Structure formats: structure tokens, C-alpha cells
Amino acid sequence: MKADLRGGTVHEVVMAGPSRPSDRASIRRTNLGLVLRLLRDSGPRSRARIASDTGLPRPTITNLIAELVELGLVAEGESERDGSVGRPSQAVEIDGRTICGVGLEINVDYLAVLALTLRGDVAFERRIAVDVRTAGPEAVLDRAAALIREAGAAVEATGARVVGVALAAPGNVDLGTGRVAFASNIGWRDVAAVDGLRRRLGRDAPALRLENDAKLGAIAEYLVASASDIHDLIYITGETGVGGGIISGGQLMRGARGFAGEIGHMPLDPGGRPCACGRVGCWETMVGLGTLLRHAADAGDPVHDPSLDVESRLADLRRRADGGDPRTLDALTRIADDLALGVALLVDVLNPRAVVLGGYFAVFADYLLPRVRDGVARRVIAADSGGCEVLPSTLGFTAPARGGAYLALDAVYQDPSGTA
């Protein structure tokens, strides 16, 4: 499915508004980006159609296309007839096979890296099991840097290059300093993640950025959902930590200090279990991955082993559910009921068009969704759940890293000439 940001960039979703061109050079950069985004969102088209769609003069479009072709960002495609008569014109389409963005996610029990070309094709993908809390920040950043190097080498082997890397980290992050301020589930406080990676990668390191994992997951999900005209959504991570990314009117909601989306720490069970954040009864203690595993299996069961890949452990649980195992099915029922409780609260407060359930929620979507939807419908004040659909993620565990890759690539859409 094509990305659809209504002609904008991921930067505009994240930062709430495009910059205004102020001189001839910046106007040209803006126009190059305008054409490139049009081809991304609307598909191949002739120069005449591009001129019509953008309102720019045909000679200007001809020059812009020539520059984009020289940069390797667009290519000539199949012939297209502009009207009912006349000779067909050569269509222009996104190329960018030599340009990649990399997203790297740090999670509780794994690191995941994903490289995307400008066309949205996966150039490299890998996930490794890591007990991040036990390993500590320095060891984790060592392994993260190694994964970035591995991704870069794989990309270069195809004749492409990496233009940027975005790091997806849980918890509160400081975008300006590149520090993970506080991530309770992995035990990180004031960790200079970007500087640490830059030091390990050396002078030739690509541009590095840091963002919250749930927010990047929301961006990735929005690129899917916006193609169906959904511009208000909440993405829920569905991992050990339960975070949220909120898109409202096509913009990422950050809040006054950037902490919007810490939905996993809503206190929905005051007499419940202690949370890693130091409080009691947070929503993630009711619906986080650790809770599912605790309900479904004894402590010595392999599904609890953080040295094993999370998806292989979930596949084991899935087989048990499909086989009718009573304990697994009871665990999923409990999760669904508690999930509905929090989702209904979010729907009442934010009235999204969709709530997208990611991570392990998507793995068990057919078991969870009917009960979650019913629980939400019964609790939400507005009729018909306020027009909200509860949907499973189509990206699963890849959403944060994929969102990171999109964010890394976004510099190309803001300034295509910068790729030269």
C-alpha cells in the first residue's frame, strides 16, 4: 500500500508544520520535495500531470525531474497517455533504490534493525534476542552499533547507501540531546544514546536521530492507515512495556514536554501489581507481555526465556491457543478484558478514528479483538464507540523500527538535493 501523508513529510507529522521557503535555493528544494512526495503518494505520472497536480509550470517540472533523475531518486517508467488523443508520454516514478534509511529499535528483550529503500522496499532486516535490562546501556549500545554496521554493509553490497539512522527507544526521550531520559522497563536513566552510537560508529556515521518507540510505531501505522483516510489514531505497542503513539488530525501529539503517549502507566488497578516505574497497578501490569506470559505459563516454561526470540515464544503460545489449551485461552480472555478497559478510556478522552493494536496483541488478534471490541462498545459513552475501529497492526513487531527508517528517509523528502 502506498504511503499517504497528504503531500507532506514525516517531519511535518512529527513537528507539526512545514518550513516556509525564503530564497530561490530553498524554493527549488521545496519544489523538488513537492514533486518527490507527489510521486510517493500518488504513483507514477507524466510530466504534464505532475505540472497539473502541483500547479508548477511545465518547464519548471522538466528541470526538476531532470535533477531528480540525476540524483537517482526518480526514473522513467511506462508510457502514459495524458488525454484521449495525442502521443503517450513517459511516466516518471520513484526510484531511490540506492537510498536507504535505517531504523533500530531497543526493546526489553531484543534489538531490531530494518533498512528501507526510498521505494519502501526492505533492504535488510534482523532482530536479535537481548536481555537489555541485564546487559546495561554500554553493552546494548555496542550491539546496536554492530547491527547498524551490519545493516550498512548489507545495503552497500547492493550498491546503495544509508542516508540516516533513527533509534527507537522506550520511555521518555530528549530529542534535542539524543538522550534516553528515563525508560523504566530497561532500567535506563539519562543515557546519551545518540552520542554513544556516534562514538562507536566513528566519523563516517550517518545522521543519527532518537525518538520514542511508540511514536515511531504510530508514524509507521499512520502511513498505512492514512491511505484509508484515517488521520486520527492511537497506536498501542503491545510489548513488555505498553506505550502509545497518538496521531491527531495527521499530526503526532507530543504534549507540553513531549511525554504524551505514556498510556501504559495509567493507574487502572490501584490494588494491583507493582510496576517497573515504581508505582502500583499501571495498565501495563495488566496487559503487558510479561502479564500474558505469567498468566499462560509457569516460570520455568521456555516462553519466559528472554534469550529466545520473542516471536518464536509467541508462536509457541499461539500453537497452544490453537490447540485449545485452557490456561492459554484463559490468559487471553483476561488480557482482552483488561485491554478493553484501557482502550475504552482512551477512546472516551481522545475520540480517535482507529486504535491500532501492535506487538503481541496483533499476534493474537483473532482471540483478542472480538472481546476487546465488545468491551469498548459497552464502555464508551458515545454511540458506535464514537466512530472508532479497533484494528490489528499489519506491521507487528516491526512498526517502531520501520517508523525509524521512514524518519531517517524523511530528510530526502525535505531536501532531495541533499542526497548528492
Secondary structure, DSSP 8 states (H G I E B T S, - for coil): -----TT--HHHHHHTS-----SHHHHHHHHHHHHHHHHHHH--B-HHHHHHHH---HHHHHHHHHHHHHTTSEEEEEEE-SSSSS--EEEEEE--TTEEEEEEEE-SSEEEEEEEETTS-EEEEEEEE--HHHH-HHHHHHHHHHHHHHHHHHHHHTT-EEEEEEEEESSEEETTTTEEEEETTTTEEEE-HHHHHHHHH-TT--EEEEEEHHHHHHHHHHHHHGGGT---EEEE--SSS--EEEEETTEE---TTS-TT-GGG-B--TTS-B-TTS-BSBTHHHHSHHHHHHHHS-TTSGGG-TTS-HHHHHHHHHHHHHTT-HHHHHHHHHHHHHHHHHHHHHHHHH--SEEEE-HHHHHTHHHHHHHHHHHHHHH-SSGGGGG-EEEE-SSGGGHHHHHHHHHHHHHHHH-GGGG-
